Every structure is written in C-alpha cells, then in structure tokens.
Amino acid sequence: MNQITRPHTGTEALEARFGSRLSACLSEHSQQLPHDIGERLRFARESALQRAREVRSAKPHPIRETSLGLLGMGRSAALSGGGPERSPWWLKFASALPLLALVVGLVLINEGQLYEQILAAADVDTALLADNLPPTAYSDPGFSEYLAGEEE
C-alpha cells in the first residue's frame, strides 16, 4: 500500500523526509490513543493520502502551438488580433480609444482650471468695482497687500 518514491528536487526530498519522520512518530504514539480517536485519525490519514495521489496524478495542461506562436511573434497579440495576419482598422482604432479618452480628459481638466481662474479674477474685480473706494486707494501699496491677505 505504501510506496516510497524518490523525489526529484531538494525541497521535495526534505518534505518526504519530514513526512516519513512525522509518520513514524505518529505510528509510535498511536498505540496509546483510545480506539475511536485512532479510527478517526486513520480515516483522516487515508483521505489525505488519497487527495495527495489525486494531485500527483493530475497532469498539467499541455501548451498549445498557438500559445507558443504568440510568444514568438514579437508584437502584442492583443493589438494584432491574435495572429500574424494584418489586423482590421477598427481594432487599431479601438486600441487607441483609451489614449484618446485620456487626452480628452486632460484637455477638459485644463479648460476647467482656466475657467476657475477666470471666475476667481472676475469675483475680485466685481468686489473691487462694487465697493466704495476712492481711486487713490487702488494705487496704495498697502491696499494690494490687503487684497492678497483677503484671498488667503
């Protein structure tokens, strides 16, 4: 029932050595346990071994030729349509849409910032024109400092 196989790598050898030591230790101490606990441990051990066998017997999926061909193409498979033939124009356009959306978004943000600056300057101008100040107050250096302090 128990078959010992030689692992191929160092980590597998360490795991196998640890497993055999643990199994020997558990077997030594299993004689001291009550019968029902021993049966539960035996069932758990057998189910764990069955799962390990299933994992080992599962074969990895083979790599298809098309996958290897895409790796060696030298260009993006997403932009080329997945093959060496020429991709249609709509696919190239669709791949450029995110870049176009980014540029449009940046332009709109810039325009929004400029609009906010214009509105802020218009608010200051409106406040200055609506206030009852003599024209000489505008040329006073202290007045410009006062305005700078109000904006902060």
Secondary structure by P-SEA (a helix, b strand, c coil): cbbbbbbccaaaaaaaaaaaaaaaaaaaacccccaaaaaaaaaaaaaaaaaaaaaaacccccccaaaaaaaaccccccccccccccccaaaaaaaaaaaaaaaaaaaaaaaaaaaaaaaaaaaaaaaaaaccccccccccaaaaaaaaaaac
